[in-house]
Amino acid sequence: MHKNITLFFIFIFLVLSGCGDRRTEVSGTVTLDGKGLKDITVLLQPVTDTALTPEAAFGKTNEQGKFSLSLVNSKKYGVVPGEYAVFINWNDPNPPPENQPPNPCPYKIPSSAKNGSFRYVIETGKKQNVDFNLSDFPDTETQPPN
């Protein structure tokens, strides 16, 4: 009887601990017409409908359009494998004061890149490179001239 109780608690511990860290290192580049885009946010929102739904992952592009993803809530580097909706949008580095209109986006970002209709599956592995070429996304919106 004592042995069964011990095995039960070991099983519970393994289930609650997740049996190890399953995060996958994910980085990539966001480009448009062959150029890397800076100040772009990349958000991966889980689309699975289970009790163990992974956390959303977030990253921001640098001057060359490169990003690395980290978990939103825990700030841990990497992404839990699973299926995600992808949201790509410009993040104004110099937002205007309150009660002022927002600055116009300097890029032609397709609506399908911004609305989460694109899906991406993160596989289990050591490292994954995910490049988003916005020229490949449908429904390009036109932006007003600067």
Secondary structure, DSSP 8 states (H G I E B T S, - for coil): -HHHHHHHHHHHHHHHHTTS---BEEEEEEEETTEE-SSEEEEEEE---STT----EEEE--TTSEEE-EETTT--BSB-SEEEEEEEEE--SS---TTS-----SS---HHHHSS-EEEEE-SSSEEE--EEGGGSS--------
